[in-house]
């Protein structure tokens, strides 16, 4: 009788354990928050290669974007990396004057994947462009005013 009570209590504890761990992961876990915020980047192209090989290529709408995998600099676009360990990587693509982009990518054995990232001009870049346009417009109107003054 005592033994069956302990077995029932033990089973109840095991069945409720995953819910407890899930609550802990959800409540304040930085990694859980990162997975919720940073989107996965699906490969643009996937091809089969030798079973024990991996290959990942990174392309962008801009040449010379810096590529970081798990916060480690790898090179600039276009970039191809081989013999990587299978798994998820945090990809960060950045270039001066543009908004950086972070995505999770999955590299698997026996696959060659190509990932394409499109960066958008940053706020600083947009404001510099507007300032340059305003200056050019002001210079044009100044020269127009000067030529009108000469005509009088």
C-alpha angles and dihedrals in degrees: 000000000000090000093054091050091053091047091051092047091047092052091048090052092050093049093050095045098082091054091053092050091047091053090051092050092048097046108074101327108149092208092051089050092048092053089050094051105035113067126220115251112222116215118258090214135012127189133176118249134166112326097245097040131092130194131179125185123194122202133173141186086251129054118234099030112158114244121207124182114196088346093305118120111240104173141276132298131306089047134160123193124190137194094025122166112259115255147070120319131189104235118201118185119188143163131176112268093021134090110257119235129214125197138158114242128190120218118192137186116264094022136103110203131187118206121196122200124187116204123204125214112269125239090256090053092048093050091047090052092050091048091050091049091049091050092049090049091049091050090049093051091046091053090045090052090048092051091048089051091052091050092056 
